[in-house]
Amino acid sequence: MDTEKLPPFFKPMEAEEKFSFNCHPDVPCFTECCRELDLALTPYDALRLKNNLDMHSGGFLEKYVIIEWDPSQLFPVCYLTMVDDGKASCVFVSGKGCSVYPDRPSSCRAYPVGRGVIKREDGSHEESYVLLKEPHCQGFAEQQQYTPASYSTDQGLDIYNRFNDALLGLVQHPRIKNGFRPTREQLDQYILALYNLDSFRQEMADGRISLRRPFNALELQALAGDDEQLLLLGIRWLKQEFFDELD
């Protein structure tokens, strides 16, 4: 994370630095952070939401997701649809709060902490943090204290971070630094394998796409219905298709 180019209200933080914050229905600005925002969804966010709603991933994408195909971005970005209510409110927010709260996206869980991750050559991760202290947010007047790590655990982010970080081997692959740019067909594969998991499973099961090696036990489990393992399988398949790399 380049802290020298941070937007207003973003403050760099150390991993063990404490901050005071809490959000609950009695905070005056409750749900205001659910409006006027561009909410990008990670693949794991989409997985959790479509399962919460008991939807096929293709139907979830069609109803709730806008895919931005920006030529200046290496990969397409999936944004959650907002309601046209004059406030660009999240489609899942209500007067009582978030209707999908147990499976809310990682950026919602993390607010007001931002986390950046770089994958080092040795495979380890380098983390950096910022605190987003917007003037309208009254949660900072609360007395509950956290560090970035303790807040992450409190908000159930650990599993989200694990699956989001699994993407780093793909989106921060060394060949990208050497000029690799995906074709349009590969961009379609990216959406299929990471966001349209149910269709990806069917394509794999029918043999229309495959790994160039036998499936291991966890990958067979993925094809049998385990969406989390299927997401990891999708990442491996994309590394095969993009970089001719199998692990």
N, C-alpha and C positions, 0 to 999 in steps of 0.2 A: 504494500500500500504506500503510495507516494504522498507522504504527509505534507510536503511542500506545496502541493496543489489541491489542498482540501478546500471544499466550499465553506461558506460562512456557517458558523455554529458547530463546526466539527473540531473537536479538540483531541490531539493525540494522547493516548493513554499507555501506561506501563501495565504489564500483565497482572501485577499485584497491587495496582493503585486502586484505592477505594473511592466509591461515589455513592451518593444517597439518591435513591429512586424507588418508587413503587407505583403501580397502576391498579386501580380497582374502581368499581362503579361510583364511589363517593368522591373521587377526584373530579374537580369541576370540568376538566377538558376530556373526560372519558369518551372514547371512540373518535375524537377529533383527528387522531393520527391515522384513522382508517379512511380518510378522505383526502382528495387532492393529491394523489400519489400515483407514481408509476411502479407497480408491484411486479417485479420480475420473479418468475417461478423457477426454482431449480427442478431437475428431474425428480428428486425425492419429494419435493413439495407437491408436485403433480400426482405422484404415486399416492401419497397420503390423502390428498383431497379427493381423488376419484374413488378411492376405497371408502372414505367417509360417506360419500354421496351414493355409494353402491352403483357406480356408473362404469360402463366400458370406457377405456381411455380415449378412444376415438370420439365418442359422444361428449366426453368431458372437454376435449380440445375444441370441438365445434361450438359448444355452448358457452364455455367460460374462458377461453384463451384467445389472445390475439398474438399471432406469430409475426415478429418484425424481421423482415429480410433486408437488413441494412448492409449495402455493399462495403461500407467502411468497417463493419464488424466481421470478425473471422467466422463466427457461427451465429445462426439465428437466435433471437431472444424471445422467450415466451412470457407475455404479460397477462396478468389476470384482468378480465373484463371489469370495467367500472360501470356503475349505474348512472344514467343520464338524468341526474336529479338536481343539477346546478352546482353540486358539490363534488362531482366525480367520486362518489362513495363506493367503497368496496361492495361487491355484490353480496357478500356474506355478513355485512354488518347490520345490526338492528339496534333498536333502542336499549335492549338489554345486553348488548355487546356482540361478540363474534358467535355466529351460529355454527361454526365448524371449529370451535376453540381447541378441542383435543388434538386436532390435526392442522392447526393454522400453520402458514408458511414460515420458513426459517427467519426471514427478514422481520416478520411480525414478532416472533419470539425474541429475537435479538435486540429489538428496539429498547433503549436508545444506544446500544453498543454496536459498533461496526467492527467486523473482523476480516482482515486480509490474510491470505495464505499463499506462500510461494513454496513450491516443491524444489528442494535442493538436489544436486546431482547424486548424493548418497541415498536419496529416497526419503530423508527426513523432511519435516515441514517447518518453515519459519513463519511465525504468526506476528501480526501487528494489530493494534486496536485503536479505535477512535470512539469518542463519546459525542453523540449528536444531541446538543443542548439547544433545542428550538425554544424561542421566547414564549410560545403559547403553551408549552407543556408544563403542567403544574405538578407532575409526578416527582420533580426534583425537590419539592418542598417536603416530601415525605422523609421519615427518619430511617427507613430500612437501608442498611449499607451492604454493598456488594463489591467484589472485584470482578473483572471480566470473566474469570473462570467460574467463580461461584454463581454469578448471574446466569451463565450458560447452563450450568447444572440445574439451577432452580427453574429455569424456563424449559427444561427438557430438550435442550439443543444438542446434547452430546451425540445422540444417534443421528440427528440431521447433519452435524458437522462430519461425522464419519462417512456418510454416503456422499455428501457434497465434496469432501476431500478426495474421495475415490475418483472423481472426475479429473483431478489435476494431472494424472498420467496421460490423459487424452488432450485436454485443452492447454496444457503447458508442456506438451511434448517437445523434445529438443529439435525435431525437424521443423517445427513452426518458426523457431528463431532463425533457421536456415532458409526460410522462404516458402515453406509449404503453404499452399492455399487450397482448400477443399473445392471440388467441383460441385455443380448444382446437384448432381446425383448423390454425392456424398453428404451434402447438406440435408437432402431428403432422408437419407439413411440416419443422420444424426437425430432428426425429429422422431423417426420411427422407433429407433432403438432406445432412446432416452425418455421420450414423452408419450409415445403411443404403445405402451408396453403390451397391452392385450393383443394388438395386431402383430407386434413383433413376435410374441409367443406363438401365434398361429402360423406366421410365416416360417418360423423355425420348425414347428411341429410338422408342417406340411412339406418340409424339405426344400422350400423355395430359396431359403438362405441357410447358411450353416457355418460352423467353425471348421477349419481345416485340420482338425484333430478330434479324437473322441471326446464326448462330454464326460466331465468328472461327476462325482456323486452330487455335489451341490448344484451343478448346472442341470442335471436331470431333475433335481428338486425344483429348480426354477421353472422348467418346462411343465412340471406337474402342478404348478400354481403358486409358488413362492415368489411374490413380486419383488421383494428386496434382493433375493439372489438373481432374479431375472434382470434387474437393473445393472448389477455387477456383470452379468453375462453380456448385456448390451454394450457396456464399456469395452469389454474384451473384444467383442465382435467388431466394434468400430476401430479399435487399434489395429485389428487384422486388416480391415478394409482400407483404412487410411494410410497405415505405415507398414503393412505387411509384417506385423509383429504379433506373435502369440506368446502368452504367458501360461 
